[in-house]
Amino acid sequence: MGLVRLKIRELAERRGWTIKEVADRSGVNYSTLKTYARSSGIAMIDATALIKLARVFEVAIEELIEVVEE
């Protein structure tokens, strides 16, 4: 199983948003979002959260995810 990293910080910074603002805009729990944003590689991600984040950033899911280990 591979590990992925979510590009939450980069996408938020482009818009001038904090992680808290991303949580408020997306509806993804703030503590979950902090965990995703800080992690250098995670194995399991909530699919609903991915969809919400892709929508709030107006990007495809593929643009939100970076594979760090396969």
Order of alpha helices (4+ residues) and beta strands (2+ residues): beta-alpha-alpha-alpha-alpha-alpha-beta
